[in-house]
Amino acid sequence: MNIKKIVCITALASLAMTGTAFAGTWKGGEGENQNKWWYDNGNGSYPSNCWQWIDGNGDGTAESYYFDHNGWLLTDTTTPDGYTVNASGAWVQNGVVQTKKTGQAVNEAKINVNANPIDYEGIYSYSGAASYVYNEQTRQYVLCGITEGNSWDEWLEKIYPSKPTYEEFAIKKTDVDRYRFVDKVRTTYRFIRDDGEWYYDINSDGRIDEYERDRKNELERSYNYPEIEFLEDGRIMMNTERYLDYTGSDGSTSSRYGWPSQGKFLLKTEIYYTRR
């Protein structure tokens, strides 16, 4: 294996309640290792000396697997920390495979493309997040971290080392094709729907001009710009995308979040908010 391993010796008892469920690829060994398996996280790393939750079939339920110091999956044995894994390598207790929900329902939330802002008026608070790293080879985003509650400690542990720009906000002054986004310090952003697309009314003149159209993509990639998505279940989601560069770092922060340990990469974060 010529990719970076993740060394994460962790107590299974704590992983039973927490831990990222990775979305990568199982890969078989070659030659003398042809009957062995390892797991490619899809972000330039693989697990080693650790347990890892993996949702192999994408059904929203993950199983926990143990990988040795070389990154090979342990099967049909007792792990170094005293737990049992079956012939498939999954952690079992009394013969029952132990599972956890990965939170895929969070990042599969459907966008309401015909949303009427009137239906979303109110005050919203943070209620979960998911983060992804873009894989240049597969041209797909790979899930790195996910939370399903309103704990900022969990955000800092699994998503990003600092809080997002918006912890809470209000949607107000709405009609079918416009609304106002107001953050907790009363900064107001006005949005107008034009030809089915939402645009930021930069100069607050009540209409969208060519300058505002041209800046749409640029603004939506800005960390401070609130790109809003109305979801069918009544929540609101914010998307952010940013490039991070860990060239020359010791890799500790990257490994903590399941990011590539070195170099520049694109991180996407989906932040979810629920109306009070």
Residue pairs with C-beta under 8 A, 6 or more apart in sequence:
1 38
1 46
1 71
3 40
3 44
3 45
3 46
4 44
4 45
4 46
4 251
4 260
4 261
4 262
5 45
5 46
5 47
5 48
5 71
6 41
6 45
6 46
6 47
6 48
6 50
6 255
6 258
7 48
7 49
7 50
7 255
8 47
8 48
8 49
8 50
8 52
8 255
9 49
9 50
10 19
10 50
10 51
11 81
12 51
12 64
12 79
12 81
12 83
12 91
15 51
15 53
15 64
16 64
16 98
16 100
18 154
18 157
18 158
19 51
19 52
19 53
19 64
19 100
20 53
20 143
20 144
20 145
20 146
20 158
20 258
21 53
21 54
21 55
21 62
21 100
21 102
21 103
21 143
21 146
22 39
22 41
22 42
22 47
22 52
22 53
22 54
22 55
22 142
22 143
22 144
22 258
23 42
23 55
23 58
23 142
23 143
24 39
24 40
24 41
24 42
24 43
24 54
24 142
25 39
25 40
25 42
26 37
26 38
26 39
26 40
26 56
27 37
27 38
27 39
27 40
28 34
28 36
28 37
29 35
29 36
29 37
29 38
29 72
33 72
36 72
36 73
37 72
37 73
37 89
38 46
38 67
38 71
38 72
38 73
39 46
39 47
39 52
39 54
39 65
39 67
39 71
39 73
40 46
41 47
41 142
41 258
42 135
42 138
42 140
42 142
43 133
43 135
43 142
43 144
43 258
43 259
43 260
43 265
44 260
44 261
45 255
45 258
45 260
45 261
46 67
46 71
47 67
47 71
48 67
48 68
48 69
48 70
48 71
49 67
49 68
49 69
50 66
50 67
51 64
51 65
51 66
51 67
51 79
51 91
52 64
52 65
52 67
53 62
53 63
53 64
53 100
53 102
54 62
54 63
54 64
54 65
55 61
55 62
55 63
55 102
55 104
56 63
58 104
59 104
60 101
60 102
60 103
60 104
60 105
61 99
61 100
61 101
61 102
62 99
62 100
62 101
62 102
63 90
63 91
63 97
63 98
63 99
64 90
64 91
64 98
64 100
65 73
65 74
65 85
65 89
65 90
65 91
66 73
66 74
66 79
66 80
66 83
66 85
66 89
66 91
67 73
67 74
68 74
73 89
74 85
74 89
75 85
75 86
75 87
75 88
75 89
76 85
76 86
76 87
77 84
77 85
78 84
78 85
79 85
83 91
84 91
84 92
84 93
85 91
85 92
86 92
86 97
90 97
90 98
91 97
91 98
92 98
102 143
102 146
103 128
103 130
103 146
103 147
103 148
106 128
106 130
106 146
106 148
106 270
106 272
107 130
107 143
107 146
107 270
109 231
109 232
109 233
109 235
109 237
109 272
110 231
110 232
110 233
111 229
111 230
111 231
111 232
111 237
112 230
112 231
112 232
115 230
116 176
117 171
117 174
117 175
117 176
117 178
117 179
117 230
118 174
118 175
118 176
119 234
120 171
120 174
120 179
120 230
120 234
120 236
120 275
121 171
121 172
121 174
121 179
122 170
122 171
122 275
122 276
123 168
123 169
123 170
123 275
123 276
124 168
124 169
124 170
124 171
124 235
124 236
124 273
124 274
124 275
124 276
125 150
125 167
125 168
125 273
125 274
125 276
126 150
126 152
126 155
126 164
126 167
126 168
126 271
126 272
126 273
127 149
127 150
127 235
127 272
127 273
127 274
128 146
128 147
128 148
128 149
128 150
128 271
128 272
129 145
129 146
129 147
129 155
129 159
129 164
129 269
129 270
129 271
129 272
130 143
130 145
130 146
130 147
130 159
130 269
130 270
131 143
131 144
131 145
131 146
131 158
131 159
131 160
131 257
131 267
131 268
131 269
131 270
132 141
132 142
132 143
132 144
132 267
132 268
132 269
132 270
133 141
133 142
133 144
133 258
133 259
133 260
133 265
133 266
133 267
133 268
134 140
134 141
134 142
134 265
134 266
134 267
134 268
135 141
135 142
141 268
144 257
144 258
144 259
145 158
145 159
145 257
145 258
146 158
147 154
147 155
147 158
147 159
152 163
152 167
155 163
155 164
156 162
156 163
158 257
159 257
159 269
160 257
160 269
161 253
161 257
164 238
164 240
164 269
164 271
165 223
165 224
165 226
166 183
166 184
166 226
166 238
166 271
167 184
168 183
168 184
168 273
169 181
169 182
169 183
169 184
169 226
169 273
170 181
170 182
171 179
171 180
171 181
171 182
171 236
172 179
172 180
172 182
173 179
173 180
174 180
176 193
177 192
177 193
177 194
178 190
178 191
178 192
178 193
178 201
179 190
179 191
180 188
180 189
180 190
180 191
181 188
181 189
181 190
181 191
181 226
181 228
182 188
182 189
183 226
189 200
189 226
190 200
190 201
190 204
191 198
191 199
191 200
191 201
191 228
192 198
192 199
192 201
192 206
192 207
192 208
193 199
194 208
197 216
198 228
199 208
199 212
199 213
199 216
200 212
200 215
200 216
200 219
200 225
201 207
201 208
201 212
202 211
202 212
202 215
203 212
219 225
219 227
220 227
220 239
221 241
221 242
223 240
223 242
226 238
227 238
227 239
227 240
228 236
228 237
228 238
229 236
229 237
229 238
229 239
230 236
231 237
231 272
234 274
234 275
235 272
235 273
235 274
235 275
236 272
236 273
236 275
237 270
237 271
237 272
237 273
238 270
238 271
238 273
239 268
239 269
239 270
240 268
240 269
240 271
241 266
241 267
241 268
241 269
242 266
242 267
243 264
243 265
243 266
243 267
244 259
244 264
244 265
244 267
245 263
245 264
246 253
246 254
246 259
246 260
246 261
246 262
246 263
246 264
246 265
247 262
247 263
247 264
248 262
249 261
249 262
251 261
251 262
253 259
254 260
254 261
254 262
255 261
259 265
259 267
